């Protein structure tokens, strides 16, 4: 394990000297429970059935051994990252947290998180069963060294969910399932009924995967700005024409797009696996297919190009306040427990997230066959805005301005690209290494 920056070491030492003084007991500076277990604080944002499933896994872990007690605390997704950073800096944050990989590299570099390469290096933790693509996306260059800094928690590729009744009414069959982005747009046109039904509920924000799959992305894996390209311009022009044709509403975020699909207003939507339960609850007969590839030239870290499949990339991250304390082996034991075969079956069936463990079979997910179908696409899904040392929120907002103005206005697309290039370059420069 490698802890970054002298500041972090100071925080860790301070925590080891002070944490637990108000707790039930104290074991060498680490808080203990009344029955002598080392108390470990976890933060997560799961508040529905997925939260109940996670809590059940935690409870079984706590009951399975007499050394560690995980205290799972619910935090709002909207503020969990910001609150975590503030709390860890002051020394009273969580010991580990689940949050996205978008900020993970920056927080690993600045020392908010401590990397966990030693967890992966130790065969007892069975990390050889993790999905390679999922691990690759939290493997960062930290101070010139390749480090693994997170552990898979809830990694969910997006899919195209479609209303099977509308699909059949339009005369479409399995042979019409799109294999390219252009074919997807054509299918959406066939599913559109003027004034009564839209072919797809496509948000005009959150397009990072689409800009990569159909163009040159926002910046390369080497950190060079690539947003202002002829290929990106052609894609945006195509999408403006699509919206102007009335095949999708404009002005939607993901929540509004899901509502449009679940109300029967739109025939398709691109979203994560939780749509299975939501559509079922709304009485929408549905199925899914993989987000089809585009003809983009952006090259992903694994050397592939063309993938439009984004993901919700949630991972477990150990915060720097843990250091090398007695909590660390307990956290590692929980990671092993959470990602073992049986618990990943439990997690997938209870949360709709595909399993992180490659030993789980589709037959074991037969209660939720569409989740097994989603899992088939995990290895070609990528985190939309990744590889940043900082500035994720600013770059994401810049992209949303570019794409929403493309869909909602007649503003000159080249001027929009020029402005986006200037802003993104500024953010990359701001967080560049000295």
RAUR-V172496 format. One record per pair of residues at least 6 apart in sequence whose C-alpha atoms are under 7 Angstrom apart, sorted by the first residue. I is the first residue (numbers start at 1). J is the second residue. If there is no record, write none. Layout:
[[I J] [I J]]
This chain:
[[1 115] [1 116] [1 117] [1 118] [2 114] [2 115] [3 111] [3 114] [3 115] [4 109] [4 110] [4 111] [4 114] [5 111] [8 111] [8 320] [11 91] [11 321] [12 320] [12 321] [12 322] [12 323] [15 91] [15 321] [16 29] [16 30] [17 29] [18 29] [19 29] [19 30] [19 31] [20 26] [20 29] [20 30] [20 31] [23 31] [23 32] [24 32] [24 33] [24 34] [25 31] [25 32] [25 33] [25 34] [26 32] [30 38] [31 38] [31 39] [32 38] [32 39] [33 39] [37 66] [37 67] [37 68] [37 69] [38 67] [38 68] [38 69] [38 327] [39 68] [39 69] [39 70] [40 69] [40 70] [40 71] [40 95] [40 327] [41 70] [41 71] [41 72] [41 94] [41 95] [41 96] [42 70] [42 71] [42 72] [42 73] [42 94] [42 95] [42 96] [42 97] [43 72] [43 73] [43 74] [43 75] [43 94] [43 96] [43 97] [43 98] [44 73] [44 74] [44 75] [44 97] [44 98] [45 74] [45 75] [45 76] [45 77] [46 74] [49 350] [49 351] [50 350] [50 351] [53 347] [53 350] [53 351] [54 347] [57 338] [57 343] [58 70] [62 68] [62 69] [62 70] [68 330] [81 99] [84 93] [85 112] [87 93] [88 112] [88 321] [91 321] [95 318] [95 319] [95 321] [95 322] [96 316] [96 317] [96 318] [96 319] [97 316] [97 317] [97 318] [98 314] [98 315] [98 316] [98 317] [99 314] [99 315] [99 316] [100 313] [100 314] [100 315] [101 138] [101 313] [101 314] [101 315] [102 385] [102 386] [102 392] [103 392] [105 140] [105 387] [105 388] [105 389] [106 388] [106 389] [106 390] [107 113] [108 114] [108 115] [108 149] [109 142] [111 320] [112 319] [112 320] [113 317] [113 318] [113 319] [113 320] [114 149] [114 318] [114 319] [114 320] [115 147] [115 148] [115 149] [115 150] [116 148] [116 149] [116 150] [117 147] [117 148] [117 149] [119 125] [119 332] [120 127] [125 336] [129 357] [129 358] [129 359] [130 356] [130 357] [130 358] [131 356] [131 357] [131 358] [133 379] [134 152] [138 148] [138 149] [138 150] [139 146] [139 147] [139 148] [139 149] [140 146] [140 147] [140 148] [141 147] [150 315] [150 316] [150 317] [151 315] [151 316] [151 317] [152 314] [152 315] [152 316] [152 356] [153 314] [153 315] [153 316] [154 313] [154 314] [154 315] [154 353] [155 311] [155 312] [155 313] [155 314] [155 353] [156 272] [156 273] [156 311] [156 312] [156 313] [156 353] [156 354] [157 272] [157 309] [157 310] [157 311] [157 312] [157 374] [157 377] [157 378] [157 381] [158 270] [158 271] [158 272] [158 273] [158 309] [158 310] [158 311] [159 270] [159 271] [159 272] [159 288] [159 289] [159 290] [159 291] [159 374] [160 268] [160 269] [160 270] [160 271] [160 288] [160 289] [160 290] [160 291] [161 268] [161 269] [161 270] [161 286] [161 287] [161 288] [161 289] [162 267] [162 268] [162 269] [162 286] [162 287] [162 288] [163 267] [163 268] [163 284] [163 285] [163 286] [163 287] [164 285] [164 286] [164 287] [165 285] [166 267] [167 191] [170 190] [170 191] [178 184] [178 292] [179 292] [179 293] [180 292] [180 293] [180 294] [181 292] [181 293] [181 294] [188 199] [188 200] [188 247] [189 199] [189 247] [191 198] [191 199] [191 267] [192 198] [192 199] [192 247] [197 265] [197 266] [198 247] [198 248] [198 265] [198 266] [198 267] [199 247] [199 248] [199 266] [199 267] [199 268] [200 247] [200 248] [200 266] [200 267] [200 268] [200 269] [201 248] [201 249] [201 257] [201 260] [201 261] [201 266] [201 268] [201 269] [202 248] [202 257] [202 269] [203 250] [203 251] [203 252] [203 253] [203 254] [203 257] [204 250] [204 251] [204 252] [204 253] [204 403] [204 404] [204 407] [205 253] [205 400] [205 403] [205 404] [206 400] [208 217] [208 384] [208 385] [209 308] [209 309] [209 310] [209 384] [210 308] [211 217] [211 232] [212 296] [212 298] [212 306] [212 308] [213 293] [213 294] [213 295] [213 296] [213 298] [213 305] [213 306] [213 307] [213 308] [214 235] [214 294] [214 295] [214 296] [214 306] [215 231] [215 232] [215 235] [215 296] [215 297] [215 298] [216 226] [216 227] [216 229] [216 231] [216 232] [216 296] [216 297] [216 298] [217 226] [217 227] [217 298] [218 225] [218 226] [218 227] [219 225] [219 226] [219 227] [220 226] [221 301] [221 387] [225 421] [225 425] [227 417] [227 421] [228 417] [228 418] [228 421] [233 413] [233 414] [236 406] [240 406] [240 407] [243 250] [243 407] [250 407] [250 408] [251 408] [257 269] [258 269] [260 266] [261 267] [261 268] [261 269] [262 279] [262 282] [262 284] [273 352] [273 353] [273 371] [273 374] [274 352] [290 377] [291 308] [291 309] [292 308] [293 306] [293 307] [293 308] [294 306] [294 307] [294 308] [295 306] [296 305] [296 306] [297 305] [297 306] [298 305] [299 305] [307 380] [309 380] [309 381] [309 382] [310 381] [310 382] [310 383] [310 384] [311 381] [311 382] [311 383] [313 383] [322 328] [338 344] [339 356] [339 357] [340 357] [341 357] [341 359] [341 360] [344 355] [344 356] [344 357] [345 355] [345 360] [345 364] [345 365] [348 354] [348 355] [349 365] [349 368] [352 371] [354 371] [354 372] [354 374] [354 375] [362 372] [365 372] [389 431] [390 431] [391 427] [395 424] [398 420] [402 416] [402 420] [405 411] [406 413]]
